[in-house]
């Protein structure tokens, strides 16, 4: 009996070893098939000088393609075949704090709801042509329903966000759009590292219209933004497909800090983050940039935490989505990180080429709150803590059809009233 047990144990051990070897072989095969360049974000301890960071990174065998001073890091690119050795070399250095993976992913799939409203990926399928001949009058022409629902005109007698620097970190902005051109003050392209931040996707232009549309009438609707007086900036971190690396996104966040932005609107998200992205959120908070971020469209079940990244991190103000009946959108992510809710279903805003598009998602709820944050800054709030406190104080909990408040993890403090915000 004892010999039989030993024999069974030996067979089981050999089987397990065989499975491990097979798994390793498969993993090695997958690795060998990855022929494109791979990036790593290498973060260093604060005490390491910038010149030493470059030298250590280059000694790993990779090429430094970007510096991220905001988080004491450099970005290294190398062939896939060299990743294992480079990782080992970098992690063995006492000066290195961490080595984060830096994949190129689509940051819009999780924050733009899959519905017939959206015109992704062909954002250029314009719903209605631009009509510049008519100048909007708020009392005569209807506004987009979300701008009305947050009562933006109720604040405009006191401020429209004048003097507030707000950056949209996204796919860029159509800076030639007649309804945005008057307020666009500049921007940057993190992908090409040039000043051309022209939107070749459409998402960033739509977001920008909700923030700062100038009220031109398009298709019978005056496309006013929540804060039409802001100084608007665009940083392009995502390509025409909505994709970008983590270092592209972090570079956009770094630009916002370096240029002393008051508010950053980030209608993008990933299902997973990394320590470098978290460090960038903290740095924005520490540098008094109020980050408004989309909670995501991963749905929500009771007790589930489905908020995406960077919205999930402390230092970001995570935004859920509601519809025109004040119900939580069925696609909206939820969890303890949700701070506020905003209009996010069938939102009419601007599209490249001088027209409009209707979209749904927490991507659309976020710019409503970014505009509100700009009004808060114009009213005296400054930095993450003060802006969040002011928004929270002006918010009211939304209720379901039975009169009960929606759970806090689905709406946070509720929906902000702009008139209350500027009192």
Long-range contacts (C-beta under 8 A, 24 or more apart in sequence): 31-80, 31-81, 31-83, 31-84, 32-80, 32-81, 34-80, 35-79, 35-80, 36-80, 37-77, 37-78, 37-79, 37-80, 38-77, 38-78, 38-79, 38-80, 38-83, 38-102, 39-65, 39-75, 39-76, 39-77, 39-102, 39-103, 39-245, 39-247, 40-75, 40-76, 40-78, 40-83, 40-86, 40-87, 40-90, 40-99, 40-100, 40-101, 40-102, 41-68, 41-73, 41-74, 41-75, 41-99, 41-100, 41-101, 41-102, 41-246, 41-247, 41-250, 41-274, 41-276, 42-73, 42-74, 42-75, 42-76, 42-90, 42-96, 42-98, 42-99, 42-100, 43-71, 43-72, 43-73, 43-96, 43-97, 43-98, 43-99, 43-100, 43-275, 43-276, 43-279, 44-72, 44-73, 44-74, 44-95, 44-96, 44-97, 45-72, 45-95, 45-96, 45-97, 46-72, 48-72, 48-95, 52-95, 53-95, 56-90, 56-93, 56-95, 56-96, 57-90, 59-89, 60-86, 60-89, 60-90, 61-85, 61-86, 61-89, 62-86, 66-247, 66-251, 68-247, 68-250, 68-251, 68-254, 68-276, 68-280, 69-254, 70-250, 70-253, 70-254, 70-257, 70-279, 70-280, 70-283, 71-250, 71-254, 71-276, 71-279, 71-280, 71-283, 72-97, 73-276, 75-102, 75-247, 98-275, 98-276, 100-246, 100-274, 100-275, 100-276, 101-246, 101-274, 102-245, 102-246, 102-247, 102-276, 103-245, 103-246, 104-243, 104-244, 104-245, 105-243, 105-244, 105-245, 105-270, 106-241, 106-242, 106-243, 107-237, 107-238, 107-242, 107-243, 107-244, 107-249, 107-268, 107-269, 107-270, 108-171, 108-203, 108-238, 108-242, 108-268, 108-363, 109-242, 110-269, 110-270, 110-271, 110-296, 110-297, 110-298, 110-308, 111-267, 111-268, 111-269, 111-294, 111-296, 111-297, 111-308, 111-361, 111-362, 111-363, 111-366, 112-203, 112-297, 112-359, 112-360, 112-361, 112-363, 113-297, 113-321, 113-329, 113-331, 113-344, 113-345, 113-359, 113-360, 113-361, 113-362, 114-297, 114-331, 115-331, 115-360, 117-345, 117-346, 117-358, 117-359, 117-360, 118-358, 118-359, 118-360, 118-361, 119-202, 119-351, 119-357, 119-358, 119-359, 120-202, 120-203, 120-242, 120-359, 121-201, 121-241, 121-242, 123-201, 123-202, 123-203, 123-205, 123-206, 123-351, 123-352, 123-357, 124-202, 124-351, 124-352, 124-353, 125-357, 126-351, 126-353, 126-354, 126-355, 126-356, 126-357, 127-219, 127-351, 127-355, 127-356, 127-357, 127-358, 128-218, 128-219, 128-355, 128-356, 129-218, 129-219, 129-354, 129-355, 130-178, 130-179, 130-216, 130-218, 130-353, 130-354, 130-355, 130-356, 131-216, 131-217, 131-218, 131-219, 132-178, 132-216, 132-354, 134-216, 134-217, 135-215, 135-216, 135-217, 136-215, 136-216, 136-217, 136-222, 136-223, 136-224, 137-222, 138-215, 138-222, 138-224, 141-217, 141-220, 141-221, 141-222, 142-220, 142-221, 142-222, 143-221, 143-222, 143-224, 144-210, 144-221, 144-223, 144-224, 144-347, 144-348, 144-349, 145-324, 145-343, 145-346, 145-347, 145-348, 146-210, 146-342, 146-343, 146-344, 146-347, 146-364, 146-368, 147-210, 147-224, 147-225, 147-226, 147-368, 149-324, 149-343, 149-415, 150-226, 150-342, 150-343, 150-368, 150-371, 150-372, 150-415, 150-416, 150-417, 150-418, 151-417, 151-418, 151-419, 152-224, 152-225, 152-226, 152-227, 152-371, 152-372, 152-375, 152-418, 153-224, 153-418, 154-417, 154-418, 154-419, 155-375, 155-418, 155-419, 155-421, 155-422, 156-228, 158-379, 158-422, 159-229, 159-375, 159-378, 159-379, 159-422, 160-227, 160-228, 160-229, 160-230, 160-375, 160-378, 161-212, 161-227, 161-228, 161-229, 161-230, 161-371, 161-374, 161-375, 161-377, 161-378, 162-229, 162-230, 162-378, 163-229, 163-231, 163-378, 164-227, 164-229, 164-230, 164-231, 164-262, 164-263, 164-374, 164-377, 164-378, 165-230, 165-231, 165-233, 165-259, 165-260, 165-261, 165-262, 165-263, 166-211, 166-212, 166-227, 166-230, 166-231, 166-232, 166-233, 166-261, 166-262, 166-263, 166-264, 166-265, 166-370, 166-371, 166-373, 166-374, 167-232, 167-233, 167-234, 167-235, 167-255, 167-256, 167-259, 167-261, 167-263, 167-264, 167-265, 168-204, 168-207, 168-208, 168-211, 168-232, 168-233, 168-234, 168-235, 168-265, 168-267, 168-367, 168-370, 169-235, 169-237, 169-249, 169-252, 169-253, 169-256, 169-264, 169-265, 169-266, 169-268, 170-199, 170-203, 170-204, 170-207, 170-234, 170-235, 170-236, 170-237, 170-238, 170-265, 170-266, 170-267, 170-268, 171-199, 171-200, 171-201, 171-202, 171-203, 171-204, 171-205, 171-236, 171-237, 171-238, 171-239, 171-240, 171-242, 172-197, 172-198, 172-199, 172-200, 172-201, 172-204, 172-205, 172-234, 172-235, 172-236, 173-197, 173-198, 173-199, 173-204, 173-205, 173-208, 173-232, 173-234, 174-198, 174-199, 174-205, 174-350, 174-351, 174-352, 174-353, 175-234, 177-205, 177-209, 177-350, 177-352, 177-353, 177-354, 178-216, 178-354, 179-209, 179-213, 179-214, 179-215, 179-216, 179-218, 179-223, 179-350, 179-354, 180-205, 180-208, 180-209, 180-212, 180-213, 180-214, 180-232, 180-350, 182-214, 183-212, 183-214, 183-228, 183-229, 183-230, 183-231, 183-232, 184-232, 184-233, 184-234, 185-231, 185-232, 185-233, 186-233, 187-233, 187-234, 187-235, 187-236, 188-234, 188-235, 188-236, 188-252, 188-255, 189-235, 189-236, 190-235, 190-236, 190-237, 190-244, 190-248, 190-249, 190-251, 190-252, 190-255, 191-236, 191-237, 191-238, 191-239, 191-244, 191-248, 197-234, 197-235, 197-236, 198-236, 199-234, 199-236, 199-352, 200-239, 200-240, 200-352, 201-238, 201-239, 201-240, 201-241, 201-242, 202-351, 202-352, 202-357, 203-238, 203-242, 203-267, 203-363, 204-234, 204-236, 204-238, 205-350, 205-351, 205-352, 206-347, 206-349, 206-350, 206-351, 206-357, 206-359, 206-363, 206-364, 207-265, 207-267, 207-349, 207-363, 207-364, 207-366, 207-367, 208-232, 208-234, 208-350, 208-367, 209-349, 209-350, 209-356, 210-347, 210-349, 210-364, 210-367, 210-368, 210-371, 211-265, 211-367, 211-370, 211-371, 211-374, 212-371, 213-349, 213-350, 218-350, 218-355, 218-356, 219-356, 221-348, 221-356, 223-348, 223-349, 223-350, 223-356, 225-367, 225-371, 226-367, 226-368, 226-370, 226-371, 226-372, 226-374, 226-375, 226-418, 227-371, 227-372, 227-374, 227-375, 227-378, 229-378, 230-371, 230-374, 233-259, 233-261, 237-268, 238-268, 242-268, 246-274, 246-276, 246-277, 247-276, 249-277, 249-280, 249-310, 250-276, 250-277, 250-280, 253-280, 253-281, 253-283, 253-284, 253-291, 254-280, 254-283, 256-284, 256-289, 257-283, 257-284, 257-287, 257-289, 261-289, 262-288, 262-289, 262-290, 262-374, 262-377, 262-382, 263-289, 263-290, 263-292, 263-370, 263-373, 263-374, 263-377, 263-387, 264-289, 264-290, 264-291, 264-292, 264-370, 265-292, 265-366, 265-367, 265-370, 266-291, 266-292, 266-293, 266-294, 266-310, 266-311, 266-316, 266-366, 267-293, 267-294, 267-361, 267-362, 267-363, 267-364, 267-366, 267-367, 268-294, 268-363, 269-293, 269-294, 269-295, 269-296, 269-308, 269-309, 269-310, 269-311, 269-362, 270-308, 270-309, 271-296, 271-298, 271-308, 271-309, 272-309, 273-309, 273-310, 273-312, 273-313, 277-309, 277-310, 277-313, 278-310, 278-313, 280-310, 281-310, 281-313, 281-314, 281-315, 281-316, 282-313, 282-314, 282-315, 284-315, 284-384, 285-314, 285-315, 285-383, 285-384, 288-382, 288-383, 288-384, 289-383, 289-384, 290-317, 290-373, 290-377, 290-383, 290-384, 290-387, 290-388, 291-315, 291-316, 291-317, 291-384, 292-316, 292-317, 292-319, 292-366, 292-367, 292-369, 292-370, 292-373, 293-317, 293-318, 293-319, 293-366, 294-318, 294-319, 294-361, 294-362, 294-363, 294-365, 294-366, 295-319, 295-320, 295-321, 295-332, 295-333, 295-334, 295-335, 295-337, 295-338, 295-362, 296-332, 296-333, 296-362, 297-321, 297-331, 297-332, 297-333, 297-361, 297-362, 298-333, 299-330, 299-331, 299-332, 299-333, 300-332, 300-333, 300-334, 300-335, 300-409, 300-410, 302-407, 304-334, 304-335, 305-334, 305-335, 305-336, 305-337, 305-409, 306-333, 306-334, 306-335, 307-333, 307-334, 307-335, 307-336, 307-337, 307-338, 308-333, 311-337, 312-337, 313-337, 315-384, 317-369, 317-373, 317-384, 317-387, 317-388, 317-391, 318-412, 319-362, 319-365, 319-366, 319-368, 319-369, 320-344, 320-362, 320-365, 320-410, 320-411, 320-412, 321-345, 321-360, 321-361, 321-362, 321-364, 321-365, 322-365, 322-398, 322-411, 322-415, 326-398, 326-399, 326-415, 327-398, 327-400, 327-401, 327-406, 328-398, 328-406, 328-410, 328-411, 329-360, 329-362, 329-365, 331-360, 331-361, 331-362, 332-362, 332-365, 332-410, 333-362, 334-407, 334-409, 334-410, 335-409, 336-409, 338-408, 338-409, 338-410, 338-411, 338-412, 339-388, 339-391, 339-392, 339-412, 339-413, 340-369, 340-391, 340-392, 340-395, 340-411, 340-412, 340-413, 340-414, 340-415, 340-416, 341-365, 341-398, 341-410, 341-411, 341-412, 341-414, 341-415, 342-366, 342-368, 342-369, 342-415, 342-416, 343-368, 344-368, 369-416, 372-416, 372-418, 372-421, 375-418, 375-421, 375-422, 376-421, 376-422, 378-422, 379-421, 379-422, 390-421, 391-416, 391-421, 393-420, 394-418, 394-420, 394-421
